[in-house]
Amino acid sequence: MQTMQVKNDFPILDKVLYGKYPLVYLDNAATTQKPRQVVEAMTEEYYNVNANVHRGVHFLSQQATELHEASRETVRRFLNARSTAEIVFTRGTTESINLVASCFGWAFMKEGDEVILSEMEHHSNIVSWQLLQARQGIRLRVIPITDDGLLNMDEYEKLFNERTRIVSVTHVSNVLGTINPVRDIIRIAHEHGVPVLIDGAQSTPHMPIDVQELDCDFFAFSGHKIYGPTGIGVLYGKEDWLDRIPPYMGGGEMIKNVSFEHTTFGELPFKFEAGTPDYIASTGLARALDYIRSIGFEYIEAHERDLTTYAMQRMMEIEGMHIFGPKDITHHDAVISFLVGTIHHLDMGTLLDRLGIAIRTGHHCAEPLMHRLGIEGTCRASFALYNTREDIDALVDAIHRISQMF
């Protein structure tokens, strides 16, 4: 499949900024653009099938429920989960991680128990556990990274002890682009009888995920980072774990029977889905996953690997360029964080924007990692299936132009 064919599915990429510059969108790690197939599916449902799902006996409610549960099955196939009972719809990766931290923590952790994180985690996989630390007195243990941006696996193994209750790590760093060895992480944890939560926000758009093959206990991702709508995400959990942990929120849908004396909770996955779900967004997410499957990860991985390799080669032509993260492309996903000389990352991002190029600047919700790197923030260019080598050339030419100004 040609990239220009793909770009035609994303109308926003035809946008011209400041009346002069065609949009070069390189902020995909923050959110991806949406293909017309996703937007049209959601519009169609709003106009023709809109009704609250589950329990409704009328025609529209039945249709909406069928679409919503069909979307759950689409997610199940995408992750290769055993059952739709293992697929919980959330608002995104952040809510999914908070759900596990809260519910697993309530059920299985007490003062002095420990969770293992890594030095490259997103704030959502730090603060959610710190809330549990403040509430229940648990401890955070941190896997250090090497100078080239890889997890120190020898140190990881040393962190386990009789108080270790769970490991929660990112699959791919949203800053360094590091692809972590999650199979080894999971295997080592399971040898100690410890479950593992994988933050898949940055991996699911770029590589196939098979939760059974990974053998992870929990896996989280967001719709908006994989060409789907905002405000919806997924928590996969092994059915045994989801059965054992308590609900995250109370309300309608997640119950079987309620009295003022006692409540019986509903079956999985509804036990974790209190209130009206975003059934329109679940349709959009399903269409996004279908879109990805139609293109194929074989193409996506090869295309994005080519883009990342080409970008790293071209960017290193720039005087004063410093790229953070692994230099070996086999450990590096479609994210490049960089600084140029003494140019502040905010200045670089602002000036790139004036030339029509959208990147991300700042600490990228990973302040502890910034402290480890000894910097305040970086510029970050991140790639998607609709980006091209021409986009990379535009970025490099613009950085050259800005560097000359300083």
Contacts in CASP RR format, 6 or more apart in sequence:
PFRMAT RR
TARGET T0000
AUTHOR 0000-0000-0000
METHOD contacts of the structure
MODEL  1
MQTMQVKNDFPILDKVLYGKYPLVYLDNAATTQKPRQVVEAMTEEYYNVN
ANVHRGVHFLSQQATELHEASRETVRRFLNARSTAEIVFTRGTTESINLV
ASCFGWAFMKEGDEVILSEMEHHSNIVSWQLLQARQGIRLRVIPITDDGL
LNMDEYEKLFNERTRIVSVTHVSNVLGTINPVRDIIRIAHEHGVPVLIDG
AQSTPHMPIDVQELDCDFFAFSGHKIYGPTGIGVLYGKEDWLDRIPPYMG
GGEMIKNVSFEHTTFGELPFKFEAGTPDYIASTGLARALDYIRSIGFEYI
EAHERDLTTYAMQRMMEIEGMHIFGPKDITHHDAVISFLVGTIHHLDMGT
LLDRLGIAIRTGHHCAEPLMHRLGIEGTCRASFALYNTREDIDALVDAIH
RISQMF
1 295 0 8 1.000
1 299 0 8 1.000
3 303 0 8 1.000
3 385 0 8 1.000
3 386 0 8 1.000
3 387 0 8 1.000
3 388 0 8 1.000
4 388 0 8 1.000
6 295 0 8 1.000
6 385 0 8 1.000
6 386 0 8 1.000
7 13 0 8 1.000
7 386 0 8 1.000
7 388 0 8 1.000
9 35 0 8 1.000
9 36 0 8 1.000
9 37 0 8 1.000
9 291 0 8 1.000
9 386 0 8 1.000
10 33 0 8 1.000
10 34 0 8 1.000
10 35 0 8 1.000
10 36 0 8 1.000
10 386 0 8 1.000
11 36 0 8 1.000
12 23 0 8 1.000
12 25 0 8 1.000
12 33 0 8 1.000
12 34 0 8 1.000
13 23 0 8 1.000
13 25 0 8 1.000
13 33 0 8 1.000
13 386 0 8 1.000
14 22 0 8 1.000
14 23 0 8 1.000
15 22 0 8 1.000
15 23 0 8 1.000
16 22 0 8 1.000
16 23 0 8 1.000
17 23 0 8 1.000
17 353 0 8 1.000
17 356 0 8 1.000
18 354 0 8 1.000
18 356 0 8 1.000
21 355 0 8 1.000
21 356 0 8 1.000
21 357 0 8 1.000
22 356 0 8 1.000
23 356 0 8 1.000
23 358 0 8 1.000
24 356 0 8 1.000
24 357 0 8 1.000
24 358 0 8 1.000
24 391 0 8 1.000
24 394 0 8 1.000
24 395 0 8 1.000
25 33 0 8 1.000
25 358 0 8 1.000
25 384 0 8 1.000
25 387 0 8 1.000
25 391 0 8 1.000
26 357 0 8 1.000
26 358 0 8 1.000
26 359 0 8 1.000
26 381 0 8 1.000
26 382 0 8 1.000
26 383 0 8 1.000
26 387 0 8 1.000
26 391 0 8 1.000
26 395 0 8 1.000
27 358 0 8 1.000
27 359 0 8 1.000
27 360 0 8 1.000
27 380 0 8 1.000
27 382 0 8 1.000
28 205 0 8 1.000
28 225 0 8 1.000
28 334 0 8 1.000
28 382 0 8 1.000
28 383 0 8 1.000
28 384 0 8 1.000
28 387 0 8 1.000
29 174 0 8 1.000
29 202 0 8 1.000
29 225 0 8 1.000
29 335 0 8 1.000
29 360 0 8 1.000
29 364 0 8 1.000
29 380 0 8 1.000
29 382 0 8 1.000
30 360 0 8 1.000
30 382 0 8 1.000
31 224 0 8 1.000
31 225 0 8 1.000
31 230 0 8 1.000
32 205 0 8 1.000
32 224 0 8 1.000
32 225 0 8 1.000
32 226 0 8 1.000
32 227 0 8 1.000
32 228 0 8 1.000
32 384 0 8 1.000
33 227 0 8 1.000
33 384 0 8 1.000
33 386 0 8 1.000
34 227 0 8 1.000
34 228 0 8 1.000
34 229 0 8 1.000
34 288 0 8 1.000
35 227 0 8 1.000
35 288 0 8 1.000
35 291 0 8 1.000
37 287 0 8 1.000
37 290 0 8 1.000
37 291 0 8 1.000
38 227 0 8 1.000
38 228 0 8 1.000
38 229 0 8 1.000
38 284 0 8 1.000
38 287 0 8 1.000
38 288 0 8 1.000
38 291 0 8 1.000
41 283 0 8 1.000
41 284 0 8 1.000
41 286 0 8 1.000
41 287 0 8 1.000
42 229 0 8 1.000
42 280 0 8 1.000
42 281 0 8 1.000
42 283 0 8 1.000
42 284 0 8 1.000
42 287 0 8 1.000
45 64 0 8 1.000
45 67 0 8 1.000
45 279 0 8 1.000
45 280 0 8 1.000
45 283 0 8 1.000
46 280 0 8 1.000
49 60 0 8 1.000
49 63 0 8 1.000
49 64 0 8 1.000
49 67 0 8 1.000
50 60 0 8 1.000
50 64 0 8 1.000
50 280 0 8 1.000
51 58 0 8 1.000
51 60 0 8 1.000
51 61 0 8 1.000
51 63 0 8 1.000
51 64 0 8 1.000
52 61 0 8 1.000
52 64 0 8 1.000
52 276 0 8 1.000
52 279 0 8 1.000
53 61 0 8 1.000
53 64 0 8 1.000
53 65 0 8 1.000
53 68 0 8 1.000
53 276 0 8 1.000
53 277 0 8 1.000
53 279 0 8 1.000
54 61 0 8 1.000
54 65 0 8 1.000
54 68 0 8 1.000
54 253 0 8 1.000
54 270 0 8 1.000
55 61 0 8 1.000
56 62 0 8 1.000
56 65 0 8 1.000
64 279 0 8 1.000
65 279 0 8 1.000
67 279 0 8 1.000
67 282 0 8 1.000
67 283 0 8 1.000
68 277 0 8 1.000
68 279 0 8 1.000
68 282 0 8 1.000
68 283 0 8 1.000
69 84 0 8 1.000
70 286 0 8 1.000
71 282 0 8 1.000
71 283 0 8 1.000
71 284 0 8 1.000
71 285 0 8 1.000
71 286 0 8 1.000
72 84 0 8 1.000
72 87 0 8 1.000
72 89 0 8 1.000
72 269 0 8 1.000
72 282 0 8 1.000
73 84 0 8 1.000
74 285 0 8 1.000
74 286 0 8 1.000
74 289 0 8 1.000
74 290 0 8 1.000
75 81 0 8 1.000
75 87 0 8 1.000
75 234 0 8 1.000
75 285 0 8 1.000
75 286 0 8 1.000
75 289 0 8 1.000
76 83 0 8 1.000
76 84 0 8 1.000
76 86 0 8 1.000
76 87 0 8 1.000
78 209 0 8 1.000
78 289 0 8 1.000
78 292 0 8 1.000
78 293 0 8 1.000
79 87 0 8 1.000
79 209 0 8 1.000
79 210 0 8 1.000
79 211 0 8 1.000
79 219 0 8 1.000
79 234 0 8 1.000
79 236 0 8 1.000
80 209 0 8 1.000
80 210 0 8 1.000
80 211 0 8 1.000
80 212 0 8 1.000
80 213 0 8 1.000
81 87 0 8 1.000
81 211 0 8 1.000
81 212 0 8 1.000
81 236 0 8 1.000
81 237 0 8 1.000
82 212 0 8 1.000
82 239 0 8 1.000
83 239 0 8 1.000
84 269 0 8 1.000
85 239 0 8 1.000
85 242 0 8 1.000
85 267 0 8 1.000
85 268 0 8 1.000
85 269 0 8 1.000
86 236 0 8 1.000
86 237 0 8 1.000
86 238 0 8 1.000
86 239 0 8 1.000
86 242 0 8 1.000
86 268 0 8 1.000
86 269 0 8 1.000
87 234 0 8 1.000
87 235 0 8 1.000
87 236 0 8 1.000
87 269 0 8 1.000
88 96 0 8 1.000
88 99 0 8 1.000
88 234 0 8 1.000
88 235 0 8 1.000
88 236 0 8 1.000
88 237 0 8 1.000
88 242 0 8 1.000
88 268 0 8 1.000
88 269 0 8 1.000
88 272 0 8 1.000
88 273 0 8 1.000
89 232 0 8 1.000
89 233 0 8 1.000
89 234 0 8 1.000
89 269 0 8 1.000
89 273 0 8 1.000
89 277 0 8 1.000
89 278 0 8 1.000
89 282 0 8 1.000
90 96 0 8 1.000
90 99 0 8 1.000
90 220 0 8 1.000
90 232 0 8 1.000
90 233 0 8 1.000
90 234 0 8 1.000
90 235 0 8 1.000
90 272 0 8 1.000
91 231 0 8 1.000
91 232 0 8 1.000
91 233 0 8 1.000
91 278 0 8 1.000
92 220 0 8 1.000
92 221 0 8 1.000
92 222 0 8 1.000
92 223 0 8 1.000
92 224 0 8 1.000
92 231 0 8 1.000
92 232 0 8 1.000
92 233 0 8 1.000
92 234 0 8 1.000
93 124 0 8 1.000
93 199 0 8 1.000
93 200 0 8 1.000
93 201 0 8 1.000
93 220 0 8 1.000
93 221 0 8 1.000
93 222 0 8 1.000
93 225 0 8 1.000
93 233 0 8 1.000
94 124 0 8 1.000
94 128 0 8 1.000
94 222 0 8 1.000
95 233 0 8 1.000
95 235 0 8 1.000
96 218 0 8 1.000
96 220 0 8 1.000
96 221 0 8 1.000
96 233 0 8 1.000
96 234 0 8 1.000
96 235 0 8 1.000
97 124 0 8 1.000
97 125 0 8 1.000
97 128 0 8 1.000
97 168 0 8 1.000
97 197 0 8 1.000
97 199 0 8 1.000
97 220 0 8 1.000
98 124 0 8 1.000
98 128 0 8 1.000
98 131 0 8 1.000
98 248 0 8 1.000
99 235 0 8 1.000
99 248 0 8 1.000
99 272 0 8 1.000
100 166 0 8 1.000
100 168 0 8 1.000
100 197 0 8 1.000
100 218 0 8 1.000
100 220 0 8 1.000
100 235 0 8 1.000
100 245 0 8 1.000
101 115 0 8 1.000
101 128 0 8 1.000
101 129 0 8 1.000
101 131 0 8 1.000
101 132 0 8 1.000
101 168 0 8 1.000
102 128 0 8 1.000
102 131 0 8 1.000
102 132 0 8 1.000
102 248 0 8 1.000
103 245 0 8 1.000
103 246 0 8 1.000
103 247 0 8 1.000
103 248 0 8 1.000
103 272 0 8 1.000
104 165 0 8 1.000
104 166 0 8 1.000
104 195 0 8 1.000
104 241 0 8 1.000
104 245 0 8 1.000
105 132 0 8 1.000
105 136 0 8 1.000
105 138 0 8 1.000
105 165 0 8 1.000
106 245 0 8 1.000
106 246 0 8 1.000
107 244 0 8 1.000
107 245 0 8 1.000
107 246 0 8 1.000
108 165 0 8 1.000
108 166 0 8 1.000
108 245 0 8 1.000
109 115 0 8 1.000
109 132 0 8 1.000
109 136 0 8 1.000
109 138 0 8 1.000
109 165 0 8 1.000
109 166 0 8 1.000
110 136 0 8 1.000
110 138 0 8 1.000
111 136 0 8 1.000
111 137 0 8 1.000
111 138 0 8 1.000
112 137 0 8 1.000
112 138 0 8 1.000
112 139 0 8 1.000
112 163 0 8 1.000
113 138 0 8 1.000
113 139 0 8 1.000
113 163 0 8 1.000
113 164 0 8 1.000
113 165 0 8 1.000
114 138 0 8 1.000
114 139 0 8 1.000
114 140 0 8 1.000
114 141 0 8 1.000
114 159 0 8 1.000
114 161 0 8 1.000
114 163 0 8 1.000
114 164 0 8 1.000
114 165 0 8 1.000
115 129 0 8 1.000
115 132 0 8 1.000
115 138 0 8 1.000
115 139 0 8 1.000
115 140 0 8 1.000
115 141 0 8 1.000
115 164 0 8 1.000
115 165 0 8 1.000
115 166 0 8 1.000
115 167 0 8 1.000
115 168 0 8 1.000
116 141 0 8 1.000
116 142 0 8 1.000
116 143 0 8 1.000
116 156 0 8 1.000
116 159 0 8 1.000
116 160 0 8 1.000
116 164 0 8 1.000
116 166 0 8 1.000
116 167 0 8 1.000
116 168 0 8 1.000
116 169 0 8 1.000
116 189 0 8 1.000
116 194 0 8 1.000
117 125 0 8 1.000
117 126 0 8 1.000
117 129 0 8 1.000
117 140 0 8 1.000
117 141 0 8 1.000
117 142 0 8 1.000
117 143 0 8 1.000
117 168 0 8 1.000
117 169 0 8 1.000
118 142 0 8 1.000
118 143 0 8 1.000
118 145 0 8 1.000
118 151 0 8 1.000
118 169 0 8 1.000
118 170 0 8 1.000
118 180 0 8 1.000
119 142 0 8 1.000
119 143 0 8 1.000
119 144 0 8 1.000
119 145 0 8 1.000
119 368 0 8 1.000
119 369 0 8 1.000
119 372 0 8 1.000
120 145 0 8 1.000
120 149 0 8 1.000
120 151 0 8 1.000
120 170 0 8 1.000
120 173 0 8 1.000
120 175 0 8 1.000
120 176 0 8 1.000
120 178 0 8 1.000
120 366 0 8 1.000
120 369 0 8 1.000
121 168 0 8 1.000
121 169 0 8 1.000
121 170 0 8 1.000
121 199 0 8 1.000
121 366 0 8 1.000
121 368 0 8 1.000
121 369 0 8 1.000
122 170 0 8 1.000
122 174 0 8 1.000
122 199 0 8 1.000
122 201 0 8 1.000
122 364 0 8 1.000
122 365 0 8 1.000
122 366 0 8 1.000
123 365 0 8 1.000
123 366 0 8 1.000
123 367 0 8 1.000
124 199 0 8 1.000
124 365 0 8 1.000
125 168 0 8 1.000
125 169 0 8 1.000
125 170 0 8 1.000
125 199 0 8 1.000
126 140 0 8 1.000
126 368 0 8 1.000
129 138 0 8 1.000
129 140 0 8 1.000
129 168 0 8 1.000
130 140 0 8 1.000
132 138 0 8 1.000
133 139 0 8 1.000
133 140 0 8 1.000
138 165 0 8 1.000
139 163 0 8 1.000
141 159 0 8 1.000
141 164 0 8 1.000
142 368 0 8 1.000
143 151 0 8 1.000
143 152 0 8 1.000
143 155 0 8 1.000
143 156 0 8 1.000
143 159 0 8 1.000
143 169 0 8 1.000
144 151 0 8 1.000
144 152 0 8 1.000
144 155 0 8 1.000
144 372 0 8 1.000
145 151 0 8 1.000
145 152 0 8 1.000
145 178 0 8 1.000
145 369 0 8 1.000
145 372 0 8 1.000
146 152 0 8 1.000
148 325 0 8 1.000
148 326 0 8 1.000
148 327 0 8 1.000
149 173 0 8 1.000
149 176 0 8 1.000
149 178 0 8 1.000
149 324 0 8 1.000
149 325 0 8 1.000
149 326 0 8 1.000
150 178 0 8 1.000
150 326 0 8 1.000
150 331 0 8 1.000
151 169 0 8 1.000
151 178 0 8 1.000
151 180 0 8 1.000
151 181 0 8 1.000
151 185 0 8 1.000
153 181 0 8 1.000
153 184 0 8 1.000
153 185 0 8 1.000
153 188 0 8 1.000
156 185 0 8 1.000
156 188 0 8 1.000
157 188 0 8 1.000
160 188 0 8 1.000
160 189 0 8 1.000
160 192 0 8 1.000
160 194 0 8 1.000
164 192 0 8 1.000
164 194 0 8 1.000
165 194 0 8 1.000
166 194 0 8 1.000
166 195 0 8 1.000
166 196 0 8 1.000
166 197 0 8 1.000
167 185 0 8 1.000
167 186 0 8 1.000
167 189 0 8 1.000
167 194 0 8 1.000
167 195 0 8 1.000
167 196 0 8 1.000
167 197 0 8 1.000
168 196 0 8 1.000
168 197 0 8 1.000
168 199 0 8 1.000
169 180 0 8 1.000
169 182 0 8 1.000
169 185 0 8 1.000
169 196 0 8 1.000
169 197 0 8 1.000
169 198 0 8 1.000
169 199 0 8 1.000
170 180 0 8 1.000
170 198 0 8 1.000
170 199 0 8 1.000
170 200 0 8 1.000
170 201 0 8 1.000
170 202 0 8 1.000
171 179 0 8 1.000
171 180 0 8 1.000
171 182 0 8 1.000
171 198 0 8 1.000
171 199 0 8 1.000
171 200 0 8 1.000
171 202 0 8 1.000
171 203 0 8 1.000
172 178 0 8 1.000
172 179 0 8 1.000
172 180 0 8 1.000
172 200 0 8 1.000
172 202 0 8 1.000
172 203 0 8 1.000
172 206 0 8 1.000
172 333 0 8 1.000
172 335 0 8 1.000
173 180 0 8 1.000
173 202 0 8 1.000
173 325 0 8 1.000
173 335 0 8 1.000
173 366 0 8 1.000
173 369 0 8 1.000
174 201 0 8 1.000
174 202 0 8 1.000
174 335 0 8 1.000
174 364 0 8 1.000
174 365 0 8 1.000
174 366 0 8 1.000
175 324 0 8 1.000
175 335 0 8 1.000
175 337 0 8 1.000
175 364 0 8 1.000
175 366 0 8 1.000
175 369 0 8 1.000
175 378 0 8 1.000
175 380 0 8 1.000
176 324 0 8 1.000
176 325 0 8 1.000
176 326 0 8 1.000
176 335 0 8 1.000
176 337 0 8 1.000
176 369 0 8 1.000
177 202 0 8 1.000
177 325 0 8 1.000
177 326 0 8 1.000
177 332 0 8 1.000
177 333 0 8 1.000
177 334 0 8 1.000
177 335 0 8 1.000
177 336 0 8 1.000
177 337 0 8 1.000
178 325 0 8 1.000
178 326 0 8 1.000
178 331 0 8 1.000
178 332 0 8 1.000
178 333 0 8 1.000
179 203 0 8 1.000
179 330 0 8 1.000
179 331 0 8 1.000
179 332 0 8 1.000
179 333 0 8 1.000
182 196 0 8 1.000
182 198 0 8 1.000
182 214 0 8 1.000
182 216 0 8 1.000
183 214 0 8 1.000
183 215 0 8 1.000
185 196 0 8 1.000
186 196 0 8 1.000
186 198 0 8 1.000
186 214 0 8 1.000
186 215 0 8 1.000
186 216 0 8 1.000
187 215 0 8 1.000
189 195 0 8 1.000
189 196 0 8 1.000
190 196 0 8 1.000
190 215 0 8 1.000
195 217 0 8 1.000
195 218 0 8 1.000
195 241 0 8 1.000
196 216 0 8 1.000
196 217 0 8 1.000
196 218 0 8 1.000
197 216 0 8 1.000
197 217 0 8 1.000
197 218 0 8 1.000
197 219 0 8 1.000
197 220 0 8 1.000
198 214 0 8 1.000
198 216 0 8 1.000
198 218 0 8 1.000
198 219 0 8 1.000
198 220 0 8 1.000
199 220 0 8 1.000
200 209 0 8 1.000
200 219 0 8 1.000
200 220 0 8 1.000
200 221 0 8 1.000
201 220 0 8 1.000
201 221 0 8 1.000
201 222 0 8 1.000
201 225 0 8 1.000
202 225 0 8 1.000
202 333 0 8 1.000
202 335 0 8 1.000
203 209 0 8 1.000
203 221 0 8 1.000
203 333 0 8 1.000
204 221 0 8 1.000
204 225 0 8 1.000
204 226 0 8 1.000
205 225 0 8 1.000
205 226 0 8 1.000
205 227 0 8 1.000
205 292 0 8 1.000
205 384 0 8 1.000
206 300 0 8 1.000
206 301 0 8 1.000
206 304 0 8 1.000
206 333 0 8 1.000
206 334 0 8 1.000
207 297 0 8 1.000
207 301 0 8 1.000
207 333 0 8 1.000
208 297 0 8 1.000
209 219 0 8 1.000
209 221 0 8 1.000
211 219 0 8 1.000
211 236 0 8 1.000
211 237 0 8 1.000
216 236 0 8 1.000
217 237 0 8 1.000
217 238 0 8 1.000
217 241 0 8 1.000
218 235 0 8 1.000
218 236 0 8 1.000
218 237 0 8 1.000
218 238 0 8 1.000
218 241 0 8 1.000
219 235 0 8 1.000
219 236 0 8 1.000
219 237 0 8 1.000
220 233 0 8 1.000
220 234 0 8 1.000
220 235 0 8 1.000
220 236 0 8 1.000
221 233 0 8 1.000
221 234 0 8 1.000
222 231 0 8 1.000
222 232 0 8 1.000
222 233 0 8 1.000
223 229 0 8 1.000
223 230 0 8 1.000
223 231 0 8 1.000
223 232 0 8 1.000
223 233 0 8 1.000
223 234 0 8 1.000
223 285 0 8 1.000
223 288 0 8 1.000
224 230 0 8 1.000
224 231 0 8 1.000
224 232 0 8 1.000
226 285 0 8 1.000
226 288 0 8 1.000
226 289 0 8 1.000
226 292 0 8 1.000
227 288 0 8 1.000
227 291 0 8 1.000
227 292 0 8 1.000
227 384 0 8 1.000
228 284 0 8 1.000
228 285 0 8 1.000
228 287 0 8 1.000
228 288 0 8 1.000
229 280 0 8 1.000
229 281 0 8 1.000
229 284 0 8 1.000
229 285 0 8 1.000
229 288 0 8 1.000
230 281 0 8 1.000
231 278 0 8 1.000
231 281 0 8 1.000
232 278 0 8 1.000
232 281 0 8 1.000
232 282 0 8 1.000
232 284 0 8 1.000
232 285 0 8 1.000
233 285 0 8 1.000
234 285 0 8 1.000
235 272 0 8 1.000
239 268 0 8 1.000
242 268 0 8 1.000
242 269 0 8 1.000
242 271 0 8 1.000
242 272 0 8 1.000
243 268 0 8 1.000
247 254 0 8 1.000
247 265 0 8 1.000
247 271 0 8 1.000
247 272 0 8 1.000
247 274 0 8 1.000
248 272 0 8 1.000
248 274 0 8 1.000
249 274 0 8 1.000
249 275 0 8 1.000
250 274 0 8 1.000
251 274 0 8 1.000
251 275 0 8 1.000
252 274 0 8 1.000
252 275 0 8 1.000
253 270 0 8 1.000
253 273 0 8 1.000
253 274 0 8 1.000
253 275 0 8 1.000
253 276 0 8 1.000
253 277 0 8 1.000
254 265 0 8 1.000
254 266 0 8 1.000
254 270 0 8 1.000
254 271 0 8 1.000
254 272 0 8 1.000
254 273 0 8 1.000
254 274 0 8 1.000
254 275 0 8 1.000
255 263 0 8 1.000
255 264 0 8 1.000
255 265 0 8 1.000
255 266 0 8 1.000
256 264 0 8 1.000
256 265 0 8 1.000
256 266 0 8 1.000
256 267 0 8 1.000
257 263 0 8 1.000
257 264 0 8 1.000
258 264 0 8 1.000
265 271 0 8 1.000
292 300 0 8 1.000
295 385 0 8 1.000
299 385 0 8 1.000
300 385 0 8 1.000
303 385 0 8 1.000
304 333 0 8 1.000
304 334 0 8 1.000
304 383 0 8 1.000
304 384 0 8 1.000
304 385 0 8 1.000
304 387 0 8 1.000
305 329 0 8 1.000
305 334 0 8 1.000
306 389 0 8 1.000
307 334 0 8 1.000
307 383 0 8 1.000
307 387 0 8 1.000
307 388 0 8 1.000
307 389 0 8 1.000
307 392 0 8 1.000
308 329 0 8 1.000
308 332 0 8 1.000
308 333 0 8 1.000
308 334 0 8 1.000
308 336 0 8 1.000
308 383 0 8 1.000
309 329 0 8 1.000
310 389 0 8 1.000
310 392 0 8 1.000
311 336 0 8 1.000
311 381 0 8 1.000
311 383 0 8 1.000
311 392 0 8 1.000
311 395 0 8 1.000
311 396 0 8 1.000
312 323 0 8 1.000
312 327 0 8 1.000
312 329 0 8 1.000
312 332 0 8 1.000
312 336 0 8 1.000
314 392 0 8 1.000
314 393 0 8 1.000
314 396 0 8 1.000
315 321 0 8 1.000
315 323 0 8 1.000
315 336 0 8 1.000
315 338 0 8 1.000
315 395 0 8 1.000
315 396 0 8 1.000
315 399 0 8 1.000
316 323 0 8 1.000
317 396 0 8 1.000
318 340 0 8 1.000
318 396 0 8 1.000
318 399 0 8 1.000
318 400 0 8 1.000
318 403 0 8 1.000
319 403 0 8 1.000
320 340 0 8 1.000
320 341 0 8 1.000
320 403 0 8 1.000
321 338 0 8 1.000
321 339 0 8 1.000
321 340 0 8 1.000
321 341 0 8 1.000
321 399 0 8 1.000
322 338 0 8 1.000
322 339 0 8 1.000
322 340 0 8 1.000
322 341 0 8 1.000
323 336 0 8 1.000
323 337 0 8 1.000
323 338 0 8 1.000
324 337 0 8 1.000
324 338 0 8 1.000
324 339 0 8 1.000
324 373 0 8 1.000
324 378 0 8 1.000
325 332 0 8 1.000
325 337 0 8 1.000
326 332 0 8 1.000
334 382 0 8 1.000
334 383 0 8 1.000
334 384 0 8 1.000
335 380 0 8 1.000
335 381 0 8 1.000
335 382 0 8 1.000
335 383 0 8 1.000
336 380 0 8 1.000
336 381 0 8 1.000
336 382 0 8 1.000
337 364 0 8 1.000
337 378 0 8 1.000
337 379 0 8 1.000
337 380 0 8 1.000
338 378 0 8 1.000
338 379 0 8 1.000
338 380 0 8 1.000
338 381 0 8 1.000
339 345 0 8 1.000
339 348 0 8 1.000
339 375 0 8 1.000
339 377 0 8 1.000
339 378 0 8 1.000
339 379 0 8 1.000
340 348 0 8 1.000
340 379 0 8 1.000
340 399 0 8 1.000
340 402 0 8 1.000
340 403 0 8 1.000
341 403 0 8 1.000
342 406 0 8 1.000
343 402 0 8 1.000
343 403 0 8 1.000
343 406 0 8 1.000
345 361 0 8 1.000
345 362 0 8 1.000
345 376 0 8 1.000
345 377 0 8 1.000
345 378 0 8 1.000
345 379 0 8 1.000
346 361 0 8 1.000
346 362 0 8 1.000
348 361 0 8 1.000
348 379 0 8 1.000
348 399 0 8 1.000
348 402 0 8 1.000
349 359 0 8 1.000
349 361 0 8 1.000
349 379 0 8 1.000
351 398 0 8 1.000
351 402 0 8 1.000
351 405 0 8 1.000
352 358 0 8 1.000
352 359 0 8 1.000
352 379 0 8 1.000
352 395 0 8 1.000
352 398 0 8 1.000
352 399 0 8 1.000
352 402 0 8 1.000
355 394 0 8 1.000
355 398 0 8 1.000
355 401 0 8 1.000
355 402 0 8 1.000
356 398 0 8 1.000
357 394 0 8 1.000
357 395 0 8 1.000
357 398 0 8 1.000
359 379 0 8 1.000
359 380 0 8 1.000
359 381 0 8 1.000
359 395 0 8 1.000
360 379 0 8 1.000
360 380 0 8 1.000
360 382 0 8 1.000
361 377 0 8 1.000
361 378 0 8 1.000
361 379 0 8 1.000
361 380 0 8 1.000
362 376 0 8 1.000
362 377 0 8 1.000
362 378 0 8 1.000
362 380 0 8 1.000
363 369 0 8 1.000
363 370 0 8 1.000
363 376 0 8 1.000
363 377 0 8 1.000
364 377 0 8 1.000
364 378 0 8 1.000
364 380 0 8 1.000
370 376 0 8 1.000
370 377 0 8 1.000
370 378 0 8 1.000
381 395 0 8 1.000
383 391 0 8 1.000
END
